Amino acid sequence: MNLLSTPEDREKNWIKFIGTAGARFVMAKQLRSSGGLWFSLRGVNFYMDPGPGALVRCLSVKPKLDPTKLDGILLSHKHLDHSGDINALIEAMTEGGYRRQGVLFAPKDALEDDPVILRYNRGYVEKIEILEEHRSYSLGGLKFSTAGKHVHSAETLGFNFQLSTCTLSYITDTKFYPEILAQYPGEILLLNVVLLAPPSHPIDHLSMEDVKVILKQGPAKVVVLTHFGRSLIQAKPWEVADRLSQETGKKAIAAKDGMVLDVDSLFND
């Protein structure tokens, strides 16, 4: 049985953390899995950032996830830890190209400038949507929008997903910049945080100090941390999340590999 097997399952809003690895070292050493995330929102199933190992882990988690049930794939940016398995997921979603289906959402530079999506694979999907900043999109009955471009070394975009009772925002890889506070209105915030402390040299990733600023000045009531770098893993992310909750008064959750997050229950605990 897989997570999409019953009508009740398909009506729920949930996220499966196939992998929570952040940055190159953690990915290369597989200190955490680097498979990305499977979203099921408003009856729509899509994969976000299928990094290395995404396909194998989909088929090996319990219960299994069936890529042929995907309605689409979203790529926030083309870095390897986010895109390593994107071609494998396209082939799996479309059954090797024999069943043309699904929508691929990706920034322009993932397709045109040193592309990470193979040209022969592009014809397998039903449609390709180029992601641009501050635009609205839809996938089935799910509506979502992009924020402004992140401060990152590839063209990178985060998302705001409109659910029936709230907005779910996702801040992917970026350096902190003041405008980020107004671009993510979600009551629930999914956030990639690589660094425990501010770096001694410039690096385009968020630290826990940045997260505190975002929570204290932003609207989020619940934050889910993922995409951890080595320093955060060593600090035990669940303990970091507990301290964050105490300091900010917001509910903070540290994701772990294989975790299923019941989005609908986050305000009920």
ABEGO torsion letter per residue (X at the ends): XBAAABAAAAABBBBBBABABBEAAAAAAGABBAAEBBBBBGGBBBBBGBBBGAAAAAAABOBBBBAAABABBBBABABAAAAAAAAAAAAAAAGGGABBBEBBBBBAAAAABGBABBAAAAAABABBBBBBBGBBBBBEABBBBBBBBBBBABBBBBBBBBBAABBBBBBBBBBBBAAAAAABABABBBBBBABABBBABBBBBBBAAAAAAAAAABABABBBBBGBBAAAAAAGAAAAAAAAAAAAGBBBBBBBBGBBBBAAAAAAX
